[in-house]
Amino acid sequence: MCNLVRLMLSRAACRGTPRYQAKSMALYRCYFLDARNHVISFVIINTATDTLACTEADKLWKASPHHGVELWNGAAMIHHEIARAV
């Protein structure tokens, strides 16, 4: 085995294995809709899971005067909800 390979292997062994793996966070786009289901504003939600993003989007929507909400992760729609007529 050449010295360069030996050096690379010894450096890799010294680094060891990380004790934990950092979870990646995803960026979700939360669109607020008007009564015609047109986007009128949006916020970015940065969280680890779709479930947490849906919870945050619903919380933001219920505190707003908007008619509906859509949650997107990239090209995938994760959640869509509109207010029911009373």
C-alpha positions, 0 to 999 in steps of 0.5 A: 500500500502506498504512503498516500493511501495509508495517510488517507486511511489513518486520517479517516480513522482519526475523524471517527463517526459523528455522534449524531446526524443533523436533520435537514430542514426543508423550506416550505412556501405557505400561500394565502388565498383570497375568496377566488383562490388567488394567491395574495401573499406568502411566507416561507416556513423552515421546518423538518417535516411536512406535519410540522409545516402543516401545523405552522401554516394552519396556525398562521392562516387562522390568525390571518384574514385570508380565505384559504391556504396552500403549502408547497414543498418544491413542486409538491403541494403538501396542504390545501384548505379553504374557509367554509361558508358560514 
